[in-house]
């Protein structure tokens, strides 16, 4: 990124079922035959909070009713896996991330 370019993340505010607001950075969105989806990361008020968090990518399905937009968890495991794979591939290209599958070695063989 050029030093003249500023990073301006796409922030969205999501209200949960209890009325609490959470702010996320939207990384990507896609539309498939199954629906529309968004990939987000939580934002934090401090670097300490960020370091203490597990900051996993959050993938949600987008629903619209009238003028309202809702985000919901993907309940079907196969649907989630398919969409997660698409986002992983797209985000790896955008952020130049190498996805590496780690081989797990049992403790007794280390």
Legacy VTK file of the C-alpha trace (Angstrom):
# vtk DataFile Version 3.0
C-alpha trace
ASCII
DATASET POLYDATA
POINTS 110 float
0.000 0.000 0.000
1.339 3.433 -0.901
2.059 5.692 2.026
-0.272 8.250 0.415
-3.208 5.821 0.591
-5.098 5.654 3.856
-6.706 2.460 5.058
-10.426 3.075 5.507
-12.131 -0.125 6.617
-15.799 -0.765 5.888
-17.298 -0.784 9.376
-20.795 -2.023 10.059
-22.768 -1.951 13.275
-24.773 -5.056 14.107
-27.408 -5.214 16.814
-27.804 -8.604 18.507
-31.041 -10.149 19.803
-30.545 -8.432 23.177
-30.147 -4.957 21.644
-26.371 -4.756 22.131
-24.429 -3.125 19.306
-21.220 -4.665 17.930
-18.927 -3.108 15.341
-17.330 -5.284 12.678
-15.024 -4.692 9.764
-16.563 -6.071 6.596
-13.862 -7.842 4.599
-15.863 -9.269 1.722
-19.333 -10.188 0.533
-20.504 -12.701 -2.034
-23.703 -13.879 -3.652
-24.293 -17.489 -4.715
-27.322 -19.496 -5.819
-27.897 -20.227 -2.097
-27.956 -16.586 -0.988
-25.853 -13.590 0.010
-23.071 -13.785 2.584
-20.678 -11.465 4.388
-17.264 -12.090 5.964
-16.366 -9.859 8.919
-13.878 -9.389 11.734
-14.724 -7.855 15.099
-13.218 -4.460 15.895
-11.623 -3.551 19.214
-11.264 -0.408 21.301
-7.644 -1.109 22.191
-4.638 -3.077 20.989
-4.760 -5.065 24.241
-8.323 -6.227 23.513
-7.271 -7.200 20.009
-4.310 -9.245 21.245
-6.442 -11.052 23.856
-9.131 -11.963 21.331
-9.217 -15.003 19.064
-10.420 -12.711 16.203
-11.806 -15.441 14.012
-13.434 -14.610 10.718
-17.207 -14.385 11.096
-19.303 -15.530 8.150
-23.018 -14.749 8.161
-25.919 -15.073 5.743
-27.747 -11.891 4.689
-31.555 -11.801 4.803
-33.844 -8.932 3.859
-37.383 -8.314 5.015
-38.920 -5.165 3.605
-36.453 -2.350 4.228
-34.603 -4.223 6.989
-31.414 -6.254 6.545
-30.627 -9.110 8.919
-27.524 -11.225 9.408
-27.799 -14.784 10.671
-25.550 -17.750 11.344
-25.389 -20.396 8.628
-27.054 -23.418 10.226
-26.241 -26.013 7.549
-22.678 -27.354 7.946
-22.254 -28.169 4.232
-23.443 -24.696 3.216
-21.105 -23.092 5.761
-18.107 -25.147 4.590
-18.776 -24.248 0.947
-19.109 -20.522 1.685
-16.102 -20.527 4.045
-13.963 -22.103 1.298
-15.028 -19.389 -1.160
-14.208 -16.604 1.300
-10.889 -18.233 2.232
-9.835 -18.345 -1.419
-10.981 -14.779 -2.136
-9.432 -13.300 0.999
-6.166 -15.169 0.476
-5.917 -13.435 -2.916
-6.901 -9.994 -1.595
-4.643 -10.063 1.466
-1.897 -12.199 -0.100
-2.318 -14.914 2.525
-0.850 -18.367 2.062
-3.234 -20.950 3.473
-1.280 -23.831 4.973
-2.850 -26.988 6.345
-0.912 -27.920 9.477
-0.029 -31.537 10.139
-0.817 -32.396 13.737
1.733 -34.657 15.386
0.538 -36.560 18.469
2.418 -35.569 21.637
3.805 -39.056 22.168
5.525 -38.876 18.754
7.211 -35.494 19.345
LINES 1 111
110 0 1 2 3 4 5 6 7 8 9 10 11 12 13 14 15 16 17 18 19 20 21 22 23 24 25 26 27 28 29 30 31 32 33 34 35 36 37 38 39 40 41 42 43 44 45 46 47 48 49 50 51 52 53 54 55 56 57 58 59 60 61 62 63 64 65 66 67 68 69 70 71 72 73 74 75 76 77 78 79 80 81 82 83 84 85 86 87 88 89 90 91 92 93 94 95 96 97 98 99 100 101 102 103 104 105 106 107 108 109
